[in-house]
Amino acid sequence: MSNKLRVLSCLGDRSGCGFYRCFIPAKELNNLNYECKLTTYINQEIIQFDPDIIIFQRQFDPKVKEYVNYWKSKGKVTIYDTDDLLLGEYIPLTNKARHVYIKERHNMISFMKACDFMTVTTESLKNIYSKFNKHCFVLPNRSESTRL
């Protein structure tokens, strides 16, 4: 087993949010001698990776949430991450995924509450999401050219 700190990002998407909130940080952390993996689903290989920190990016699937408790029972740190206000009533009517976030609102909030910490991109989001996780921190987006 490696002595490196192992970080797992469970991606909710591979586009904008997933790219800026998971892919770029993982690349930088790997350069700093951390061991990072990214996944869109959890399987035996991911379990055997035995991460120290698990980041759940924009997750709401109850099957994935089961792993929050699993990893917490192993003494691992769990973090819920989002860079948008995804609580239904705030999502513009023109957003094509609005119906999904409205439908999954309860599951998202349950996920946020279950994790040890939460990270968001702005103070405004922190003010809103802090009612679901009191350990909510601002972690701004970074571009590849910006060092963490």
Secondary structure, DSSP 8 states (H G I E B T S, - for coil): --SS-EEEEE-S-SSHHHIIIIIHHHHHHHHTT-EEEEESS--HHHHHH--SEEEEES---HHHHHHHHHHHHTT-EEEEE-SS--SGGGS-TT-TTHHHHHHTHHHHHHHHHHSSEEEESSHHHHHHHTTT-SSEEE-----TTS--
